[in-house]
């Protein structure tokens, strides 16, 4: 399909289509296929294959690393929120140490009355 003789290329150049794609049937990606074929069947096809494999492996590693990091983040967040809540209230004494919260039912009622607070 893509094989063109020298005469057909010269004829295509005279008609204003230097790459000879006007007479070809396809899905609109003829130029891309021409470039891909030129690189894959050219003199440096070994380098092209190695480069293509290298890019594919790099993308795979990036996707795997991103997935692992997102899973690690979600797991860490769920474990942290299991131990500590979204909101922690502390009262401090005059020396800066944590102290018992006086009248904590008042604070619970105040927080539960806020919009967006579930429990």
N, C-alpha and C positions, 0 to 999 in steps of 0.2 A: 504494500500500500504506500509506503513512504519512499520506496526506491524510485529515484528519478534519474533519467539519463541526462547526459550533458546537453543534448539537443533540446530536451524539454525545459531545462533550466534556462537556456539561452532564449527560448521562445517565451517563457514566463517573464523574463526580464524585459523583453520588448513590449509585452502587454502591460507592464507596470506592476508586476507581482514578482519581485526578485527571488522570493523563496519558493515560488511555485505552489502556493496553497489554494489559489482560487478554484482550481479544478478538482480539489480533493474533497471527499465526503468525510464527515466526522461530526463530532459533538461540540465544535467550537474551540477545542484545545489543541489545534493542529500545531501552532507555534511552540507550545510547551512540549509537545511530543517530539517535535523536530530538535529542540535543544537537548532534551533528555536522550534521544537516540544518538545525537552527535557526541555527547559526552560518554555514553555507555558503550559505544562501539568505536570510539576513537583510539588514538595511540596510547593515551594515559588511562585506559579503562581500569587498570589495577589500582591506581591512585584514587580514582573516583569511587570504586567499590569500598576501599578502605575508609575513605572519608565518609561515605554514606553510612557504613556500619558504625563508625565512630560517633557520628551525630545521633544515630538511632540508639546506641548504647547510652550516650550521654543523656538523652531525653528520658530514657527508661529509668536511669539512676535518679534523675531529678524528680520524676513522678513518684518513685518509691520513697525517696527521702522526704518529700513533701507529705506524702500520706502517713509515714511513720511519725513525723513531727506533729501533724494535726491530731493523730490518734493519741500521742503522748500528752499533748496539751489538754485534750478533752478528758483523758483519764486522770491527769493530775488535778484538773479543776474539779472533777467530781469527787475525788478523794479529799481535797481541801475543804470543799463545801460540806462534805459528810462530817468532818471533824469540827469545823468552824462554820457558823451560819453566814448568810449574806450580810448580816448586821450584828455587830457585837457592841454591847454597851458596857462601859466600865466607869466606875466612880473612883476617884483618887483622893486620898487623904492629904493632909497638909505637908507631908514629907514626900509626896509624889508616888507613893505606893498604892497598888490597887486595894480598894476597900469594898465592903459589902454595899450594895445599892439599897438605900433606904426607900421604903414605899414603892417597891418595884411594880405592884399591880397597877398603879397610876400610869407608869411608863408603858406597860403592856397595852392598856386601854388606849392610850394616846397613839401608839404606833399602829395598832390594829384598825384605828379609825381613819388612817391615811389611805387615799386611793392607790390601788396597785399593790397593797400589802395583802398577802393571802393568809399567812398564819403568823 
